[in-house]
Amino acid sequence: LTLTKSVIDMPLINSVVYEVLRLNPPVPLQYAREKKRYHSA
């Protein structure tokens, strides 16, 4: 088994990595803009 395969097979480690990425994302802020003006009726 390779290290990558071993880590993928460990659900707890996998969950920890996803949680860390959720709490500390690589891109701290996303600047999303609307493509066209939205008006509510």
N, CA and C atoms as a LAMMPS dump frame, in Angstrom:
ITEM: TIMESTEP
0
ITEM: NUMBER OF ATOMS
123
ITEM: BOX BOUNDS ff ff ff
-5.0000000000000000e+02 5.0000000000000000e+02
-5.0000000000000000e+02 5.0000000000000000e+02
-5.0000000000000000e+02 5.0000000000000000e+02
ITEM: ATOMS id mol type element x y z
1 1 1 N 0.832 -1.196 0
2 1 2 C 0 0 0
3 1 3 C 0.873 1.256 0
4 2 1 N 0.467 2.205 -0.777
5 2 2 C 1.168 3.484 -0.772
6 2 3 C 0.579 4.369 0.317
7 3 1 N 1.274 5.425 0.637
8 3 2 C 0.791 6.347 1.671
9 3 3 C -0.541 6.965 1.264
10 4 1 N -0.664 7.355 0.001
11 4 2 C -1.908 7.965 -0.476
12 4 3 C -3.068 6.996 -0.348
13 5 1 N -2.873 5.758 -0.763
14 5 2 C -3.927 4.75 -0.672
15 5 3 C -4.293 4.506 0.79
16 6 1 N -3.299 4.472 1.667
17 6 2 C -3.555 4.254 3.091
18 6 3 C -4.396 5.377 3.684
19 7 1 N -4.072 6.616 3.34
20 7 2 C -4.812 7.767 3.874
21 7 3 C -6.238 7.771 3.347
22 8 1 N -6.423 7.449 2.082
23 8 2 C -7.767 7.414 1.496
24 8 3 C -8.627 6.363 2.187
25 9 1 N -8.012 5.258 2.593
26 9 2 C -8.757 4.18 3.243
27 9 3 C -9.07 4.462 4.711
28 10 1 N -8.603 5.583 5.255
29 10 2 C -8.88 5.93 6.652
30 10 3 C -9.958 7.009 6.696
31 11 1 N -11.202 6.647 6.997
32 11 2 C -12.284 7.641 6.964
33 11 3 C -12.105 8.774 7.975
34 12 1 N -11.517 8.512 9.129
35 12 2 C -11.345 9.578 10.12
36 12 3 C -10.346 10.621 9.62
37 13 1 N -9.222 10.175 9.085
38 13 2 C -8.228 11.11 8.547
39 13 3 C -8.831 11.9 7.396
40 14 1 N -9.57 11.215 6.54
41 14 2 C -10.229 11.87 5.407
42 14 3 C -11.193 12.949 5.911
43 15 1 N -11.961 12.648 6.939
44 15 2 C -12.906 13.616 7.503
45 15 3 C -12.182 14.802 8.13
46 16 1 N -11.074 14.547 8.796
47 16 2 C -10.3 15.624 9.419
48 16 3 C -9.766 16.573 8.355
49 17 1 N -9.249 16.02 7.262
50 17 2 C -8.723 16.862 6.183
51 17 3 C -9.83 17.724 5.602
52 18 1 N -10.996 17.135 5.338
53 18 2 C -12.108 17.914 4.794
54 18 3 C -12.57 18.994 5.768
55 19 1 N -12.58 18.698 7.054
56 19 2 C -13.014 19.676 8.058
57 19 3 C -12.02 20.831 8.153
58 20 1 N -10.737 20.533 8.104
59 20 2 C -9.718 21.589 8.144
60 20 3 C -9.852 22.481 6.922
61 21 1 N -10.078 21.889 5.759
62 21 2 C -10.244 22.688 4.546
63 21 3 C -11.527 23.521 4.601
64 22 1 N -12.545 23.02 5.284
65 22 2 C -13.792 23.781 5.413
66 22 3 C -13.596 24.983 6.343
67 23 1 N -12.895 24.777 7.448
68 23 2 C -12.691 25.85 8.42
69 23 3 C -11.628 26.847 7.971
70 24 1 N -10.613 26.381 7.26
71 24 2 C -9.524 27.233 6.778
72 24 3 C -9.347 27.016 5.283
73 25 1 N -10.247 27.55 4.487
74 25 2 C -10.166 27.297 3.045
75 25 3 C -8.919 27.928 2.433
76 26 1 N -8.408 27.327 1.346
77 26 2 C -7.235 27.889 0.681
78 26 3 C -7.493 29.303 0.154
79 27 1 N -8.729 29.589 -0.241
80 27 2 C -9.113 30.927 -0.7
81 27 3 C -9.972 31.526 0.408
82 28 1 N -9.432 32.478 1.187
83 28 2 C -10.163 32.978 2.347
84 28 3 C -11.484 33.672 2.016
85 29 1 N -11.527 34.422 0.937
86 29 2 C -12.757 35.114 0.558
87 29 3 C -13.052 34.852 -0.906
88 30 1 N -14.31 34.658 -1.196
89 30 2 C -14.712 34.509 -2.589
90 30 3 C -15.458 35.76 -2.984
91 31 1 N -15.021 36.368 -4.045
92 31 2 C -15.672 37.571 -4.523
93 31 3 C -16.593 37.207 -5.676
94 32 1 N -17.752 36.681 -5.357
95 32 2 C -18.723 36.311 -6.384
96 32 3 C -19.55 37.542 -6.742
97 33 1 N -19.773 37.718 -8.006
98 33 2 C -20.572 38.85 -8.494
99 33 3 C -21.715 38.319 -9.333
100 34 1 N -22.808 39.049 -9.332
101 34 2 C -23.935 38.656 -10.176
102 34 3 C -23.604 38.937 -11.635
103 35 1 N -24.065 38.06 -12.521
104 35 2 C -23.791 38.245 -13.946
105 35 3 C -24.681 39.325 -14.546
106 36 1 N -25.914 39.413 -14.059
107 36 2 C -26.804 40.481 -14.513
108 36 3 C -27.574 40.993 -13.305
109 37 1 N -28.108 42.157 -13.418
110 37 2 C -28.833 42.791 -12.32
111 37 3 C -30.074 41.982 -11.972
112 38 1 N -30.28 41.727 -10.689
113 38 2 C -31.43 40.958 -10.227
114 38 3 C -32.442 41.909 -9.596
115 39 1 N -33.672 41.85 -10.044
116 39 2 C -34.754 42.662 -9.476
117 39 3 C -35.849 41.734 -8.973
118 40 1 N -36.237 41.899 -7.729
119 40 2 C -37.338 41.091 -7.209
120 40 3 C -38.656 41.784 -7.532
121 41 1 N -39.656 40.984 -7.798
122 41 2 C -40.957 41.546 -8.191
123 41 3 C -41.866 41.736 -7.012
